[in-house]
Amino acid sequence: MSTLKEEEIRKIAEEALRQLGHSATPENVEKVVQAAASKISGTQADAVKEWKEVQAAQKAPKGDRIIITAFGENRTGILAGLTGALAQYNCDILDLTQKLMQEFFTVMFLVDISDATTDFESLKEVLIKKGEELNLKVIIQHEAIFNAMHRI
């Protein structure tokens, strides 16, 4: 029985998110990831059963939320740059936490993009570019992927 690496789980979760589309709730993505992991681990019958459960459980999304993590050397304007980019596309910041550790800055956002004026991939590109301008590493992922990765 093999153990999946975090990167493999991330790829499975991203594929599940693409396949589920608007019915990609955290619970549905988690079930798909578990089914794929079971299949890879050799229990194909369980994987098929779990996949059928996911298909039956698909519901309307509760909201399209993303997790944004950014880190790098501290400088003036980091929060203004990132939050300004989110505001430009009508994204609602639900929660955020930031930390300064000497000269290093980290921030994590929970953002609702249900009413965003652009799609996820375009927003991701904008935020990564804004991070590069601010000399930050920016990671953006759907909440469902984040949750699935941390439950398995």
MOURWO-V241288 format. One record per pair of residues at least 4 apart in sequence whose ideal C-beta (glycine too) atoms are under 6 Angstrom apart, sorted by the first residue. I is the first residue (numbers start at 1). J is the second residue. Records with the same first field share a line. If there is no record, write none. Layout:
I: J  J
This chain:
1: 41
4: 8  9  37
9: 149  152
10: 149
12: 33  36
13: 29  33  145  148
16: 20  29  32  33
17: 24  29  142  144  145
20: 24  28
22: 61
23: 58
24: 28  29  144
26: 144  147
28: 54
29: 144  148
30: 148  151
31: 50  54
32: 54
33: 148
34: 50
35: 47  50  51
38: 43  46  47
39: 44  47
53: 57
63: 112  114
64: 113  114
65: 112  143
66: 111  113  140  142
67: 141  143  146
68: 109  140
69: 108  139
70: 107  131  136  138
71: 106  137
72: 135  136  137
73: 103
74: 100  103  105
77: 81
78: 105  134
79: 83
80: 84
81: 130  134
85: 126  127  130
86: 91
89: 116  117  118  123
90: 115  116  117
91: 111  113  116
92: 112
93: 109  111
94: 110  112
95: 110
96: 109
97: 108
98: 107
99: 106
100: 105
118: 122  123
124: 140
127: 138  140
128: 138
131: 136  138
141: 145  146
